[in-house]
Amino acid sequence: MAVIFDSLDVSYGEVWGSYRGMTHPEPMSHALAARKHAAGMDYAVLLSAQQRPLALVERWPRGKWRVYLFDDRSWRMQMIDLAPHHTGTLLVRWNTRWQFSNEQEYASGKWTVQETTTVSADGQVEVKSKFAGPREASTTPLLAGTSDSSSVPVRRFAAPVEDFLCPVPEFGDWQVFAPFLAQQGHEPATTVILNDVSVSEGSGPLRATGIEQLFSSGACDTREGPAVIEPIDVGMLRITSGQLAVSDPGWISDLRTVAVPVGEFPVTLSLLRTTSGTEVAAARVTFLDIPPHEWEMALRPDEDLRLLGEGQFYGVGVDTGTAAFMDATRTVAEDQLDDDIFIPLGSDSQFSVELPGAEPEPNLIAFCAGEGDGAYPVWTGRTEDGQVSCVVVDFQLHSANGAE
């Protein structure tokens, strides 16, 4: 039985992975979604009625939108892609529908029929249908089609392009998408009221709490149980340009940098020793022997803390299991990576390695990145008068405030 509705519940979330379920895997507040909209960033909007999902709308950069439609069983049965049209509206560029023979095949993404309608900017329409091959051969995901499919003849015809246009929504103007719901048999009233049911703003981005404790020797608690913190000194970092860079040494590009003094400064690793082994919990380069008065997240010029949700952060990306402190002018030859960095750090007993530079050229100190690949926050500790006291990479192996 289709849903008859005169109101829609509206909630927001991160776009990545939003299509996988009927709720937001990473919900966000109305205010954060509005800031992302104003900045041209992506986010997702879930439209529901009577606690049933009707549409999942994804806003993408460059003015593009995608709408997933659900039927009365809450099955995701349709995907509509909209792109900017020269008239200042949105054009329904692609409209894909699926048919499934039973719930089991829906859950595994094995459609029996996939029909895709493509519309050009001047109203030329193409309709293509694909039929699945033998059920045992249909193994690919919902959005990719099936591995053994055949196409019926393609239908092409001209139609008024106005039939495929819709207004560009301002933030919160989700009634724009209500007419699409009729394509799955749902019946909107003449006036549809929107109810905001999104999560609260929360406490905002990740905060630097208890960073100093990451370098305090002694016992601590972790998710894996009791552990011991052991700080070790691993060498002096030479800065010649006045810009410290934090990067994966295998991918030195789009650097995250901090303006620091020129000179040589000590690098310290925080080792976390547990019953299952020893890992690098954090890394620090110290510029002044003065405890930080405050901490700030190291940001690139194009990064805005207001666009982060609760507990989120901008950080250094790691794709080789290692990170490094270096001068922003330092480079690494590709033929150095294995022999000089990755193989030495593959040893169970070696946690850091230095790539020297002939004085006065800068060197590089690389180290194991916690449990491996991922993204990690970089914190700048500043003195009361604003000078850089230290820079820390936290690999988040345990809570910086000592809590589990």
DRENVOMAR-690563 format. One record per residue (C-alpha): residue in one letter; x, y, z. Coordinates in nm, 4 decimals, m for minus. Example, Ala and Ser with C-alpha at 12.3 -4.5 7.8 and 13.67 -1.06 7.14 Angstrom:
[pt "A",[1.2300,m0.4500,0.7800]]
[pt "S",[1.3670,m0.1060,0.7140]]
# end
This chain:
[pt "M",[0.0000,0.0000,0.0000]]
[pt "A",[0.1518,0.3353,m0.1043]]
[pt "V",[0.2046,0.6141,0.1481]]
[pt "I",[m0.0387,0.9084,0.1408]]
[pt "F",[0.1298,1.2051,0.3047]]
[pt "D",[0.0769,1.5717,0.3825]]
[pt "S",[0.4021,1.6109,0.5775]]
[pt "L",[0.7574,1.4876,0.5492]]
[pt "D",[1.0135,1.4305,0.8226]]
[pt "V",[1.3491,1.5763,0.7216]]
[pt "S",[1.6911,1.4704,0.8514]]
[pt "Y",[2.0481,1.5193,0.7300]]
[pt "G",[2.3650,1.3163,0.7060]]
[pt "E",[2.6967,1.2659,0.5298]]
[pt "V",[2.6584,1.1689,0.1656]]
[pt "W",[2.9091,0.8828,0.1602]]
[pt "G",[2.7331,0.5557,0.2277]]
[pt "S",[2.3958,0.7267,0.2702]]
[pt "Y",[2.2352,0.5173,m0.0068]]
[pt "R",[2.3129,0.1927,0.1757]]
[pt "G",[2.0344,0.2136,0.4285]]
[pt "M",[1.7093,0.3730,0.5339]]
[pt "T",[1.8742,0.5897,0.7997]]
[pt "H",[2.1830,0.8110,0.7976]]
[pt "P",[2.4998,0.6177,0.8838]]
[pt "E",[2.6558,0.9535,0.9802]]
[pt "P",[2.3804,1.1974,1.0793]]
[pt "M",[2.4396,1.5734,1.0945]]
[pt "S",[2.2529,1.8735,1.2256]]
[pt "H",[2.0347,2.1059,1.0221]]
[pt "A",[2.2806,2.3900,1.0876]]
[pt "L",[2.5818,2.1928,0.9645]]
[pt "A",[2.3972,2.0804,0.6498]]
[pt "A",[2.3053,2.4436,0.5817]]
[pt "R",[2.6697,2.5494,0.6138]]
[pt "K",[2.7756,2.2717,0.3773]]
[pt "H",[2.5085,2.3798,0.1291]]
[pt "A",[2.6319,2.7392,0.1371]]
[pt "A",[2.9893,2.6183,0.0831]]
[pt "G",[2.8902,2.4025,m0.2162]]
[pt "M",[2.9739,2.0790,m0.0335]]
[pt "D",[2.7928,1.7465,m0.0388]]
[pt "Y",[2.5416,1.6158,0.2149]]
[pt "A",[2.2315,1.3945,0.2191]]
[pt "V",[1.8646,1.4614,0.3021]]
[pt "L",[1.6271,1.1834,0.4083]]
[pt "L",[1.2563,1.2458,0.3491]]
[pt "S",[1.0277,1.0138,0.5448]]
[pt "A",[0.6596,0.9813,0.6285]]
[pt "Q",[0.4980,0.7684,0.8967]]
[pt "Q",[0.8475,0.6449,0.9921]]
[pt "R",[0.9004,0.5071,0.6420]]
[pt "P",[1.1671,0.6392,0.4009]]
[pt "L",[1.0292,0.7863,0.0802]]
[pt "A",[1.3325,0.9564,m0.0718]]
[pt "L",[1.7027,0.9990,m0.0043]]
[pt "V",[1.8385,1.3138,m0.1696]]
[pt "E",[2.2128,1.3604,m0.2156]]
[pt "R",[2.3521,1.7054,m0.2914]]
[pt "W",[2.6806,1.6905,m0.4851]]
[pt "P",[2.9310,1.9612,m0.5823]]
[pt "R",[2.8921,2.1570,m0.9076]]
[pt "G",[2.5159,2.1816,m0.8686]]
[pt "K",[2.4343,1.8122,m0.9135]]
[pt "W",[2.1734,1.6151,m0.7189]]
[pt "R",[2.0777,1.2490,m0.6872]]
[pt "V",[1.7457,1.1165,m0.5597]]
[pt "Y",[1.6809,0.7594,m0.4452]]
[pt "L",[1.3130,0.6613,m0.4243]]
[pt "F",[1.1653,0.3933,m0.1977]]
[pt "D",[0.8487,0.1944,m0.2605]]
[pt "D",[0.5811,0.1006,m0.0050]]
[pt "R",[0.8020,m0.1850,0.1201]]
[pt "S",[1.0848,0.0632,0.1890]]
[pt "W",[1.2832,m0.0935,m0.0939]]
[pt "R",[1.5105,0.1425,m0.2854]]
[pt "M",[1.3683,0.1030,m0.6361]]
[pt "Q",[1.4766,0.4081,m0.8321]]
[pt "M",[1.7721,0.6437,m0.8770]]
[pt "I",[1.7363,0.9852,m1.0428]]
[pt "D",[2.0363,1.2032,m1.1336]]
[pt "L",[1.9782,1.5732,m1.1886]]
[pt "A",[2.2226,1.8169,m1.3483]]
[pt "P",[2.2158,2.1951,m1.4047]]
[pt "H",[2.0329,2.2998,m1.7218]]
[pt "H",[2.1011,2.6164,m1.9198]]
[pt "T",[1.7577,2.7476,m1.8204]]
[pt "G",[1.8732,2.7778,m1.4596]]
[pt "T",[1.6760,2.4712,m1.3526]]
[pt "L",[1.7667,2.1058,m1.2973]]
[pt "L",[1.7347,1.8458,m1.5727]]
[pt "V",[1.6449,1.4856,m1.4901]]
[pt "R",[1.9451,1.3555,m1.6826]]
[pt "W",[1.9231,0.9890,m1.5835]]
[pt "N",[1.6369,0.7927,m1.4295]]
[pt "T",[1.7063,0.4301,m1.3400]]
[pt "R",[1.4439,0.1840,m1.2134]]
[pt "W",[1.4913,m0.1710,m1.0888]]
[pt "Q",[1.2654,m0.4719,m1.0530]]
[pt "F",[1.3361,m0.7568,m0.8109]]
[pt "S",[1.1746,m1.0967,m0.7982]]
[pt "N",[1.1842,m1.1354,m0.4186]]
[pt "E",[1.3209,m0.9854,m0.0978]]
[pt "Q",[1.6296,m1.2059,m0.0922]]
[pt "E",[1.7370,m1.0903,m0.4352]]
[pt "Y",[1.6671,m0.7279,m0.3429]]
[pt "A",[1.8911,m0.7636,m0.0371]]
[pt "S",[2.1724,m0.8997,m0.2533]]
[pt "G",[2.1202,m0.6410,m0.5286]]
[pt "K",[2.0258,m0.8946,m0.7982]]
[pt "W",[1.7702,m0.7146,m1.0094]]
[pt "T",[1.5688,m0.8909,m1.2776]]
[pt "V",[1.5131,m0.5751,m1.4866]]
[pt "Q",[1.6981,m0.2440,m1.4961]]
[pt "E",[1.5470,0.0353,m1.7049]]
[pt "T",[1.7458,0.3558,m1.7594]]
[pt "T",[1.6032,0.6677,m1.9181]]
[pt "T",[1.8542,0.9248,m2.0418]]
[pt "V",[1.7508,1.2769,m2.1400]]
[pt "S",[1.9640,1.5259,m2.3336]]
[pt "A",[1.9570,1.9024,m2.2804]]
[pt "D",[1.7281,1.9482,m2.5824]]
[pt "G",[1.4772,1.6748,m2.4926]]
[pt "Q",[1.6126,1.3730,m2.6826]]
[pt "V",[1.5145,1.0652,m2.4799]]
[pt "E",[1.6720,0.7198,m2.4792]]
[pt "V",[1.5239,0.4263,m2.2867]]
[pt "K",[1.7326,0.1143,m2.2404]]
[pt "S",[1.6234,m0.2006,m2.0554]]
[pt "K",[1.8504,m0.4762,m1.9313]]
[pt "F",[1.7353,m0.8194,m1.8237]]
[pt "A",[1.9354,m1.0334,m1.5869]]
[pt "G",[2.0854,m1.3583,m1.7082]]
[pt "P",[2.0643,m1.6829,m1.5087]]
[pt "R",[2.0116,m1.6073,m1.1426]]
[pt "E",[2.3317,m1.7847,m1.0413]]
[pt "A",[2.5274,m1.5550,m1.2732]]
[pt "S",[2.3765,m1.2349,m1.1348]]
[pt "T",[2.6246,m1.1462,m0.8622]]
[pt "T",[2.7125,m0.7771,m0.8966]]
[pt "P",[2.5857,m0.4985,m0.6682]]
[pt "L",[2.2620,m0.3072,m0.7100]]
[pt "L",[2.4125,0.0059,m0.8616]]
[pt "A",[2.6415,m0.1809,m1.1036]]
[pt "G",[2.3907,m0.4081,m1.2775]]
[pt "T",[2.4546,m0.7774,m1.3375]]
[pt "S",[2.7528,m0.9545,m1.4878]]
[pt "D",[2.5423,m1.1585,m1.7319]]
[pt "S",[2.2815,m0.9275,m1.8837]]
[pt "S",[2.1428,m0.8679,m2.2282]]
[pt "S",[1.9850,m0.5536,m2.3734]]
[pt "V",[1.6581,m0.5191,m2.5580]]
[pt "P",[1.6499,m0.2735,m2.8494]]
[pt "V",[1.6928,0.0844,m2.7338]]
[pt "R",[1.3933,0.3188,m2.7707]]
[pt "R",[1.4657,0.6778,m2.8750]]
[pt "F",[1.2212,0.9650,m2.9138]]
[pt "A",[1.1897,1.3406,m2.8693]]
[pt "A",[0.9890,1.5005,m2.5883]]
[pt "P",[0.9417,1.8511,m2.4475]]
[pt "V",[1.2446,1.9128,m2.2289]]
[pt "E",[1.0170,2.1019,m1.9869]]
[pt "D",[0.8753,1.7635,m1.8843]]
[pt "F",[1.2130,1.6776,m1.7302]]
[pt "L",[1.2979,2.0036,m1.5527]]
[pt "C",[1.2551,2.0989,m1.1884]]
[pt "P",[1.3567,2.4056,m0.9838]]
[pt "V",[1.6944,2.4248,m0.8123]]
[pt "P",[1.6107,2.3982,m0.4411]]
[pt "E",[1.7249,2.6519,m0.1891]]
[pt "F",[1.8392,2.4871,0.1319]]
[pt "G",[1.5313,2.3502,0.3088]]
[pt "D",[1.3076,2.3756,0.0013]]
[pt "W",[1.2660,1.9977,m0.0188]]
[pt "Q",[0.9080,2.0213,m0.1490]]
[pt "V",[1.0819,2.0493,m0.4873]]
[pt "F",[1.1385,1.6737,m0.4759]]
[pt "A",[0.7896,1.5774,m0.3529]]
[pt "P",[0.6493,1.5274,m0.7078]]
[pt "F",[0.9115,1.2573,m0.7714]]
[pt "L",[0.7568,1.0464,m0.4942]]
[pt "A",[0.4532,0.9797,m0.7132]]
[pt "Q",[0.6796,0.7716,m0.9389]]
[pt "Q",[0.6752,0.5089,m0.6627]]
[pt "G",[0.3007,0.5411,m0.6075]]
[pt "H",[0.3105,0.7774,m0.3091]]
[pt "E",[0.0472,1.0493,m0.2992]]
[pt "P",[0.1497,1.3982,m0.1817]]
[pt "A",[m0.1130,1.6461,m0.0646]]
[pt "T",[m0.1446,1.9822,m0.2347]]
[pt "T",[0.0595,2.1344,0.0475]]
[pt "V",[0.3368,1.9323,0.2106]]
[pt "I",[0.4648,2.0396,0.5529]]
[pt "L",[0.8286,1.9673,0.6388]]
[pt "N",[0.9209,1.8597,0.9920]]
[pt "D",[1.2871,1.8889,1.0925]]
[pt "V",[1.3858,1.5749,1.2867]]
[pt "S",[1.7628,1.6098,1.2417]]
[pt "V",[2.0140,1.5584,1.5219]]
[pt "S",[2.1276,1.8455,1.7426]]
[pt "E",[2.4371,2.0490,1.6646]]
[pt "G",[2.6390,1.8613,1.9282]]
[pt "S",[2.9747,1.9676,2.0642]]
[pt "G",[3.1325,2.0334,1.7264]]
[pt "P",[3.4637,1.9152,1.5787]]
[pt "L",[3.7154,1.6960,1.7579]]
[pt "R",[3.8870,1.8765,2.0428]]
[pt "A",[4.2425,1.8413,2.1696]]
[pt "T",[4.1805,1.7044,2.5176]]
[pt "G",[4.4723,1.5802,2.7248]]
[pt "I",[4.7255,1.5722,2.4399]]
[pt "E",[5.0101,1.6147,2.6890]]
[pt "Q",[4.9096,1.2869,2.8535]]
[pt "L",[5.0008,1.1021,2.5332]]
[pt "F",[5.3650,1.1685,2.6202]]
[pt "S",[5.3471,1.1008,2.9959]]
[pt "S",[5.5211,0.7754,3.0924]]
[pt "G",[5.3161,0.5212,3.2794]]
[pt "A",[5.0104,0.3008,3.2737]]
[pt "C",[4.6907,0.3885,3.0861]]
[pt "D",[4.3682,0.2237,2.9761]]
[pt "T",[4.2856,0.1484,2.6130]]
[pt "R",[4.0058,m0.0242,2.4243]]
[pt "E",[4.2213,m0.3391,2.4315]]
[pt "G",[4.2841,m0.3211,2.8064]]
[pt "P",[4.5705,m0.1950,3.0247]]
[pt "A",[4.8764,m0.0524,2.8486]]
[pt "V",[5.1955,0.1407,2.9176]]
[pt "I",[5.3055,0.4661,2.7513]]
[pt "E",[5.6769,0.5023,2.6794]]
[pt "P",[5.8030,0.8250,2.5156]]
[pt "I",[6.1248,0.7876,2.3135]]
[pt "D",[6.3426,1.0480,2.1406]]
[pt "V",[6.4126,0.9640,1.7770]]
[pt "G",[6.6300,1.2478,1.6497]]
[pt "M",[6.6513,1.6120,1.5536]]
[pt "L",[6.4418,1.7537,1.2702]]
[pt "R",[6.6053,2.0266,1.0608]]
[pt "I",[6.3720,2.3020,0.9376]]
[pt "T",[6.5153,2.5443,0.6807]]
[pt "S",[6.2105,2.7095,0.5202]]
[pt "G",[6.0105,2.7992,0.8292]]
[pt "Q",[5.7351,2.5563,0.7268]]
[pt "L",[5.6918,2.2191,0.8986]]
[pt "A",[5.5092,1.9628,0.6831]]
[pt "V",[5.3242,1.6535,0.8084]]
[pt "S",[5.2696,1.3925,0.5381]]
[pt "D",[5.2749,1.0323,0.4309]]
[pt "P",[5.6324,1.0068,0.2934]]
[pt "G",[5.5055,0.7961,0.0067]]
[pt "W",[5.2573,1.0642,m0.1028]]
[pt "I",[5.4194,1.4040,m0.0549]]
[pt "S",[5.1601,1.6338,m0.2092]]
[pt "D",[4.8964,1.8810,m0.0914]]
[pt "L",[5.0948,1.9177,0.2302]]
[pt "R",[4.9534,2.0051,0.5704]]
[pt "T",[5.1962,2.2688,0.6997]]
[pt "V",[5.2557,2.4782,1.0111]]
[pt "A",[5.4681,2.7954,1.0237]]
[pt "V",[5.7521,2.7275,1.2703]]
[pt "P",[6.1000,2.8623,1.3550]]
[pt "V",[6.4073,2.7677,1.1499]]
[pt "G",[6.6548,2.5339,1.3203]]
[pt "E",[6.6872,2.1811,1.4610]]
[pt "F",[6.4192,2.0456,1.6940]]
[pt "P",[6.3679,1.7151,1.8836]]
[pt "V",[6.1168,1.4564,1.7682]]
[pt "T",[5.9505,1.2290,2.0241]]
[pt "L",[5.7356,0.9216,1.9713]]
[pt "S",[5.4819,0.7958,2.2218]]
[pt "L",[5.4963,0.4152,2.2201]]
[pt "L",[5.1932,0.2283,2.3463]]
[pt "R",[5.2898,m0.1125,2.4805]]
[pt "T",[5.0107,m0.3686,2.5244]]
[pt "T",[4.9969,m0.7452,2.5653]]
[pt "S",[4.9548,m0.7781,2.1886]]
[pt "G",[5.2528,m0.5613,2.0921]]
[pt "T",[5.3873,m0.2071,2.0664]]
[pt "E",[5.2586,0.0693,1.8402]]
[pt "V",[5.3204,0.4411,1.7904]]
[pt "A",[5.0356,0.6271,1.9621]]
[pt "A",[5.1525,0.9809,1.8788]]
[pt "A",[5.4465,1.1771,1.7387]]
[pt "R",[5.5670,1.5222,1.8438]]
[pt "V",[5.8205,1.7776,1.7306]]
[pt "T",[5.9048,2.0351,2.0005]]
[pt "F",[5.9998,2.3939,1.9151]]
[pt "L",[5.9910,2.5605,2.2589]]
[pt "D",[6.0460,2.4149,2.6033]]
[pt "I",[5.7238,2.5811,2.7177]]
[pt "P",[5.4015,2.3849,2.7815]]
[pt "P",[5.1261,2.4748,2.5334]]
[pt "H",[4.8671,2.7195,2.6585]]
[pt "E",[4.6175,2.6094,2.3938]]
[pt "W",[4.5828,2.3629,2.1061]]
[pt "E",[4.4512,2.4207,1.7568]]
[pt "M",[4.3855,2.1843,1.4668]]
[pt "A",[4.6385,2.2254,1.1839]]
[pt "L",[4.4335,2.3370,0.8842]]
[pt "R",[4.4934,2.3960,0.5160]]
[pt "P",[4.3791,2.7335,0.3777]]
[pt "D",[4.0658,2.5797,0.2218]]
[pt "E",[3.9515,2.4000,0.5391]]
[pt "D",[3.6810,2.5427,0.7651]]
[pt "L",[3.6101,2.4052,1.1124]]
[pt "R",[3.2474,2.5191,1.0790]]
[pt "L",[3.1965,2.2491,0.8145]]
[pt "L",[3.2883,1.9644,1.0501]]
[pt "G",[3.0348,1.7576,1.2399]]
[pt "E",[3.0599,1.6346,1.5953]]
[pt "G",[3.3943,1.4659,1.6608]]
[pt "Q",[3.5166,1.5160,1.3024]]
[pt "F",[3.8566,1.6551,1.2070]]
[pt "Y",[4.0826,1.7502,0.9191]]
[pt "G",[4.4043,1.5527,0.9351]]
[pt "V",[4.6981,1.3933,0.7635]]
[pt "G",[4.6092,1.1085,0.5288]]
[pt "V",[4.8163,0.7915,0.5509]]
[pt "D",[4.8174,0.5327,0.2724]]
[pt "T",[5.1502,0.3537,0.3326]]
[pt "G",[5.1217,0.2904,0.7061]]
[pt "T",[5.3765,0.5649,0.7771]]
[pt "A",[5.3801,0.9380,0.8448]]
[pt "A",[5.6638,1.1881,0.8624]]
[pt "F",[5.7740,1.5271,0.9872]]
[pt "M",[5.9755,1.7219,0.7310]]
[pt "D",[6.0547,2.0657,0.6007]]
[pt "A",[5.7967,2.1699,0.3413]]
[pt "T",[6.0707,2.1870,0.0760]]
[pt "R",[6.1909,1.8312,0.1344]]
[pt "T",[6.1270,1.5682,m0.1335]]
[pt "V",[6.1765,1.1916,m0.1394]]
[pt "A",[6.2940,1.0003,m0.4459]]
[pt "E",[6.0650,0.7076,m0.5243]]
[pt "D",[6.3566,0.4625,m0.5290]]
[pt "Q",[6.4333,0.5586,m0.1658]]
[pt "L",[6.0969,0.4618,m0.0262]]
[pt "D",[6.1334,0.0843,0.0101]]
[pt "D",[6.4976,0.0518,0.1141]]
[pt "D",[6.5216,0.3676,0.3261]]
[pt "I",[6.1738,0.3906,0.4835]]
[pt "F",[5.9268,0.1064,0.4403]]
[pt "I",[6.1559,m0.1949,0.4876]]
[pt "P",[6.3254,m0.0562,0.8015]]
[pt "L",[5.9898,0.0401,0.9517]]
[pt "G",[5.8618,m0.3105,0.8777]]
[pt "S",[6.0835,m0.4389,1.1557]]
[pt "D",[5.9089,m0.5187,1.4841]]
[pt "S",[6.1678,m0.3236,1.6800]]
[pt "Q",[6.2097,m0.0107,1.4645]]
[pt "F",[5.9470,0.2616,1.4882]]
[pt "S",[6.1199,0.5519,1.3136]]
[pt "V",[6.3808,0.6233,1.0475]]
[pt "E",[6.5672,0.9384,0.9440]]
[pt "L",[6.6409,1.0362,0.5862]]
[pt "P",[6.9342,1.2708,0.6338]]
[pt "G",[7.0011,1.5759,0.4223]]
[pt "A",[7.3491,1.7123,0.3686]]
[pt "E",[7.3744,2.0204,0.5895]]
[pt "P",[7.2287,2.2742,0.5654]]
[pt "E",[6.9600,2.0836,0.3690]]
[pt "P",[6.6547,1.9581,0.5638]]
[pt "N",[6.6218,1.5981,0.6763]]
[pt "L",[6.3060,1.3878,0.7241]]
[pt "I",[6.1945,1.1713,1.0143]]
[pt "A",[5.9383,0.9043,0.9289]]
[pt "F",[5.7560,0.6803,1.1760]]
[pt "C",[5.4956,0.4060,1.1923]]
[pt "A",[5.1426,0.5469,1.1880]]
[pt "G",[4.9530,0.3838,1.4727]]
[pt "E",[4.7600,0.0859,1.3391]]
[pt "G",[4.8223,0.1861,0.9757]]
[pt "D",[4.6350,0.3643,0.6991]]
[pt "G",[4.3732,0.6257,0.7723]]
[pt "A",[4.3431,0.9933,0.8616]]
[pt "Y",[4.4813,1.1384,1.1836]]
[pt "P",[4.4460,1.4796,1.3523]]
[pt "V",[4.7448,1.7139,1.3678]]
[pt "W",[4.7512,1.9528,1.6633]]
[pt "T",[4.9545,2.2715,1.7038]]
[pt "G",[5.0331,2.3644,2.0634]]
[pt "R",[5.0779,2.7384,2.1175]]
[pt "T",[5.2147,2.9408,2.4070]]
[pt "E",[5.0140,3.2161,2.5722]]
[pt "D",[5.1658,3.4721,2.3337]]
[pt "G",[5.0826,3.2611,2.0253]]
[pt "Q",[5.4215,3.1024,1.9501]]
[pt "V",[5.4357,2.7397,1.8317]]
[pt "S",[5.5450,2.5230,2.1218]]
[pt "C",[5.5033,2.1854,1.9498]]
[pt "V",[5.3168,1.9960,1.6781]]
[pt "V",[5.1607,1.6555,1.7520]]
[pt "V",[5.0091,1.3814,1.5362]]
[pt "D",[4.7637,1.1710,1.7387]]
[pt "F",[4.7094,0.8195,1.5997]]
[pt "Q",[4.4059,0.7757,1.8254]]
[pt "L",[4.5002,0.4405,1.9719]]
[pt "H",[4.3559,0.5496,2.3043]]
[pt "S",[4.1684,0.8492,2.4343]]
[pt "A",[4.3947,1.1462,2.4947]]
[pt "N",[4.2143,1.2212,2.8195]]
[pt "G",[4.2842,0.8757,2.9546]]
[pt "A",[3.9290,0.7444,2.9241]]
[pt "E",[3.8544,0.4211,2.7444]]
# end
